Amino acid sequence: MKLYSGPLSLFSAKARIALAEKGLEHELIQVGWSREDRYLPHHPEVVRLNPKRQVPLLVDGDVVVYDSTLIAEYLEEKYPQPPLFPASIKERARCRRQEAAVDEIWFPHIWDLIETVFYPTDDPHVAERAAAAQAELARLYEELDRDLAGRDFYCDRFSVADIAMAVMIFAASTLGAAPPEAATNVARWSDAVRSRPSVAEVSADLAAAAAAA
Ligand SMILES: N[C@@H](CCC(=O)N[C@@H](CS)C(=O)NCC(=O)O)C(=O)O
């Protein structure tokens, strides 16, 4: 199995953690990235296999899967143990809803912070965008803290929702938007999730790539 990944790609980090949690041997291929050119030129295999020209991209024999959410779904179906989705339909729906929320509601705010730190811009509103992102993330942390009350994980077991949240909250924390101290449920959850070897290893790789960028 091969995973095409980006050294600073948060979506690739999700796929890497899922593979590690399932103990799946794979070749990790880190595509090129720079502040100036971002992902250009795209890796030739990514161009050939993914019309979106994005990582993560998984190749498992003759199966090609792109998009971190679809990769997690594929891995779960092909390699069900250990599971990364809850058992009940109700909890699976909660898990999928939260993973989507992290990718589609949290990430745009995190992207605003990434742009201010990593990519030079002449947008005169960059500081305002960063401040608005910080405010929105503060609101999302409050909501998440309520959702995690009385729960070890977001759903009834460690799941793709926790993976998506771990990656985005790790990134937000390194970009000046760490969870507030009052969010004690988030802190308890974060300690548990970040101590997992899969999350610890991938977070360390992201931190090293960010330091070198
Ligand atoms: N929805 C996709 C998003 C993937 C994505 O945005 N990948 C970025 C890196 S984080 C990428 O490959 N960008 C290449 C480019 O924009 O040229 C997923 O969940 O995998």
The ligand as an SDF file (V2000), in Angstrom:
LIG
                    3D

 20 19  0  0  0  0  0  0  0  0999 V2000
  -11.0030   17.1840    1.0570 N   0  0  0  0  0  0  0  0  0  0  0  0
   -9.6530   16.7530    0.8090 C   0  0  0  0  0  0  0  0  0  0  0  0
   -8.7190   17.9570    0.8700 C   0  0  0  0  0  0  0  0  0  0  0  0
   -7.3030   17.6000    0.4160 C   0  0  0  0  0  0  0  0  0  0  0  0
   -6.4310   18.8260    0.2840 C   0  0  0  0  0  0  0  0  0  0  0  0
   -6.8710   19.9810    0.3980 O   0  0  0  0  0  0  0  0  0  0  0  0
   -5.1480   18.5680    0.0020 N   0  0  0  0  0  0  0  0  0  0  0  0
   -4.1840   19.6490   -0.1710 C   0  0  0  0  0  0  0  0  0  0  0  0
   -3.0740   19.5140    0.8740 C   0  0  0  0  0  0  0  0  0  0  0  0
   -3.7110   19.6440    2.5170 S   0  0  0  0  0  0  0  0  0  0  0  0
   -3.5070   19.4940   -1.5260 C   0  0  0  0  0  0  0  0  0  0  0  0
   -3.1230   18.4240   -1.9040 O   0  0  0  0  0  0  0  0  0  0  0  0
   -3.3600   20.5920   -2.2580 N   0  0  0  0  0  0  0  0  0  0  0  0
   -2.6600   20.5780   -3.5050 C   0  0  0  0  0  0  0  0  0  0  0  0
   -2.9110   21.8080   -4.2680 C   0  0  0  0  0  0  0  0  0  0  0  0
   -3.7940   22.5390   -3.8540 O   0  0  0  0  0  0  0  0  0  0  0  0
   -2.2530   22.0350   -5.2490 O   0  0  0  0  0  0  0  0  0  0  0  0
   -9.2840   15.6620    1.8340 C   0  0  0  0  0  0  0  0  0  0  0  0
   -9.9510   15.5310    2.8630 O   0  0  0  0  0  0  0  0  0  0  0  0
   -8.3520   14.9000    1.5720 O   0  0  0  0  0  0  0  0  0  0  0  0
  1  2  1  0
  2  3  1  0
  2 18  1  0
  3  4  1  0
  4  5  1  0
  5  6  2  0
  5  7  1  0
  7  8  1  0
  8  9  1  0
  8 11  1  0
  9 10  1  0
 11 12  2  0
 11 13  1  0
 13 14  1  0
 14 15  1  0
 15 16  2  0
 15 17  1  0
 18 19  2  0
 18 20  1  0
M  END
$$$$
